[in-house]
Amino acid sequence: MNKSSKILYYTPRILCIIAILFISLFALDAFETGHSIWEKIIAFLIHLIPSFILTILLIIAWKKELLGGILFLIIGIGSSPFLFKLNYNMNHSIWLSLGIIFMITIPFAAVGILFIMSHYRNRHTSKI
């Protein structure tokens, strides 16, 4: 595997891990409430469900780049309108809502594209 293939191989994996860690930070909100420690832990685990799902998708993408890339692309693009509408209804700002979309969903769409590119790059180089 040459240097550019290695970069294309590892970039989506590293970016996905960073994006999942970023999403996981939002689960820390569970510890701000005035509930018991057990209720906080349960709320924390519930808030981590999206991170668990994304981690499972990363494991799939690690083994099957094309499938994982398509799934990440669907999640990134497919969840954007719902997340935009949810945030727009809360803050009534188009620009703030678009900023949230670019921080949360677009990285996963980019990861999906990179996984798909890596799949075709590796498939092309393995035939040579």
C-alpha positions in Angstrom: 0.0 0.0 0.0 1.5 3.3 -1.1 1.5 6.5 1.0 -1.6 8.1 -0.6 -3.5 4.8 -0.2 -2.6 4.7 3.5 -3.7 8.3 4.0 -7.0 7.6 2.3 -7.3 4.4 4.4 -6.7 6.0 7.8 -8.3 9.4 7.3 -12.0 8.4 7.4 -11.3 6.1 10.4 -9.5 8.9 12.4 -12.1 11.5 11.5 -14.9 9.2 12.4 -13.4 8.5 15.8 -13.0 12.2 16.4 -16.6 12.9 15.3 -17.9 10.2 17.6 -16.0 11.6 20.5 -17.4 15.0 19.8 -20.9 13.7 19.7 -20.2 11.8 23.0 -19.4 15.1 24.7 -23.1 16.0 24.6 -23.9 13.1 26.9 -22.1 14.9 29.7 -25.3 17.1 30.0 -26.8 14.2 32.0 -24.6 15.1 35.0 -26.0 18.6 35.3 -29.4 17.7 36.7 -30.2 17.4 40.4 -31.0 13.7 40.3 -29.3 10.8 42.1 -26.0 9.4 40.8 -27.8 6.3 39.5 -30.3 8.4 37.5 -27.4 10.5 36.2 -25.5 7.4 35.1 -28.6 5.9 33.4 -29.3 9.3 31.6 -25.6 9.4 30.6 -25.8 5.9 29.0 -29.0 6.8 27.2 -27.4 10.0 25.9 -24.5 7.8 24.6 -26.8 5.6 22.4 -26.0 7.6 19.2 -22.3 7.2 20.0 -22.8 3.4 20.4 -24.6 3.2 17.1 -22.0 5.2 15.3 -19.3 3.1 16.8 -21.0 -0.1 15.5 -21.2 1.6 12.1 -17.5 2.4 12.3 -16.7 -1.2 13.0 -18.8 -2.2 10.0 -17.1 0.4 7.8 -13.6 -0.7 9.0 -14.3 -4.2 7.6 -16.6 -3.3 4.6 -15.7 0.2 3.5 -18.3 0.5 0.8 -21.2 -0.5 3.0 -19.9 1.6 5.9 -19.4 4.6 3.6 -22.9 4.3 2.3 -24.3 4.0 5.8 -22.4 7.1 7.0 -23.4 9.1 4.0 -27.0 8.2 4.6 -26.8 9.1 8.3 -24.9 12.4 7.5 -27.2 13.6 4.8 -30.4 11.9 6.0 -30.3 13.3 9.5 -29.5 16.9 8.5 -33.1 18.1 7.7 -34.4 16.6 10.9 -31.6 18.1 13.0 -32.0 21.5 11.2 -35.7 21.6 11.8 -35.3 20.6 15.5 -32.7 23.3 16.1 -34.5 26.0 14.0 -37.6 25.4 16.1 -35.6 26.0 19.3 -33.5 29.0 18.2 -35.3 30.5 15.2 -31.9 31.2 13.5 -31.1 29.8 10.1 -27.4 30.5 10.5 -27.1 28.9 13.9 -29.0 25.9 12.8 -26.8 25.5 9.7 -23.7 25.8 11.9 -25.0 23.0 14.0 -25.6 20.9 10.9 -22.0 21.5 9.7 -20.6 20.5 13.1 -22.7 17.4 13.7 -23.9 15.7 10.5 -21.7 16.9 7.7 -18.6 15.3 9.2 -20.3 11.9 9.0 -21.3 12.5 5.4 -17.6 13.4 4.7 -16.5 10.2 6.5 -18.9 8.2 4.3 -17.5 9.8 1.1 -13.9 9.0 2.3 -14.8 5.4 3.1 -16.3 5.0 -0.4 -13.2 6.6 -2.0 -10.9 4.3 0.0 -12.9 1.3 -1.0 -12.6 2.1 -4.7 -8.9 3.1 -4.4 -8.0 -0.1 -2.6 -10.0 -2.2 -5.1 -8.3 -0.5 -7.9 -4.8 -0.9 -6.5 -5.4 -4.6 -5.6 -6.1 -5.4 -9.2 -2.8 -3.9 -10.4 
